[in-house]
Amino acid sequence: MRSQPRTWLTILAAALLIGILTPASSAGAPAPPTDPWAASQVVQPAALAHALAAKAGAKPLVICVGFSVLYQGGHIAGARYAGPASSAAGRAALRRLVQPLPRGKAIVLYCGCCPWAMCPNIRPAFSLLKRLGFTNVKVLHMAQNFRTDWGARGYAMQHGAGSR
């Protein structure tokens, strides 16, 4: 098992080198991305968990726009998977998934791959749905990541491939 810590160190070093992660203390770090949504379009995990657990009322369609390995490892119960919206393939999958839906359908997008400010997937997914004319789109605020902000709080989850 000596290689496991080395593997994680190698991955971390590579991520730092290619710019996926930036040290918090680095001078000249890029500014956080501009959010394309209004504050009213952000849902907190507790509020979504409560809405999904409610026996009455329409439930929003929850769509994961993150990486497959994370979705398969654990995702919001009932969530559909589109793929990482940072890629053209992920955006195309998201477009296909929502194409037949009414433009007023309540949709909640989430990723949870990394801290909210650094997420490469949530902003492109939200922007795409707005360009497609969806009027009731929200984003799930994952301050740290899915594991911390959803899983560790005991909210309803599924494991494996789930809904596609």
N, C-alpha and C positions, 0 to 999 in steps of 0.2 A: 504493500500500500504506500510505499515511499513515493511512487510516481504521481499519486493523486494531488498532493499539495503543489508539486512542480507543474502539473498540468494547469491548475488554476492560476498559478503565477504566470505561466506562459500566456494564457488567455488574457489575463488582466494587462500584461505588458503589451500584447498585441493591440488590445482595445485602446490603450492609451496612445500608442504610436499612430494608429490610423484615425484617432480623433473621436471614437465613439464615446469614450469617457474622458473627462478632463478633471484633473485634480482641483479640488475646491479652492486651493490657495494659489493656483496659477495666475500670474499677472497677465493681463491682456486676454483673459478668457472671453469667449464670445458672449454677447448679451443673450439672455433667454429669448426664445422665439416669441413672436407676437401671436397672441391667441386670437383665432378667428371667431370666437364665440363671445356672447355676453355673459355676465355673471349669472343671469337667470337660466342659462343653458348648461350650467354645471350642477351635477347631482353628486351628493356625498354618498359613500358606501352604505351607511346606516339607513339613509332614506330609500335607496334602491332596494336593499334587502327587505325592508319593511313593506314596500310596495309589491314586491314579488311574492312575499309570504301572505299577503292579504287574500282572504277568501273571496271577497267581492271586488268588482271593478275590473276594467280592462287593464291588462298588463302590457308594458312596452315590449317591443322586440329588442332584445339585448344582443349586440353583435360584438364579437371579439375581433379586433383588427390588429392583433399582435402575432407573435411567432407560433408556429404549429407546435413546437416542442413544449412551450409553456401552456398552450391550450390543452394538449393531451395530458399534461401533468396535473392539471386541475383548472377548472373554469367555472364561471357562474352557472348554476343549475339552469338548464333550459336555453343557455346562450347558443347562438349560431356562430359559426366560424367563417370568416371571410379571408383572412390572411393578412400579412403585414402591409398596411397601406403605404408604407414607405417605398414599396416596389410597384412597378407597373402591373405585375401579375396580381398582386394583392388588391390593387384598386379595381382591376378588371373583375376579379371575383366578387368584390363588394358591389360593384355596379350590377352584375348578374343577379346577386342575391336580392337586391332591393328593387330591381326593374319592375316586377309585377305588382309592387305595393302601391296603395294610394299615397299620394304625396303628403297627406296629413297624418300618416301613421306615426304613432309615438315610437321613437327609436332611441336607444341609449347605446352609445359606442364606448368601448373600453379597450385598453391594451394592458397596462400593468407590467411591462417588461422592465421598466427602470423608473427612477424618479420622474414625476410629472413634467418638470421643466425640461428634461432631456429626451422625452419620448419622441421617437422618430415617426410614429404611426398615427397618433390620435389627431393631430392637426390636418394631415392630408385626407384622412377619412372624413372628418367633419366638413372640410372644405368641398370635397367631392359631393357629399350628399346635399349640401346647400346649392351647389351648381346644378345638380339634378332636379332641384325644385322642391326638396323635402322641407317642410315647414315646422316640424315638431321633433327636431333632433337635439339630443342632449349628450353630454360627455360625462363619464364617470370619473370623478377626481380620485386618482390613485397617487397620493402624496409621495409614497416611497416605491411600492410595487404591489403586484397582486397578492403575493404571499403575505405581506405585512398588513395591507389595508383591507383585504377581504378574507383570505384563508385563516389567518391567525385570530381573527375576530369571530370565527365560527359561523360565518354566513353560509347559506346553502351552496354546495359545490357538487360538481360531477367530475369524474376522471375518465380519461380515454378520449377517443375521437368524438364522441357525442354527436350533436346536431351539425349538419353541414348544409 
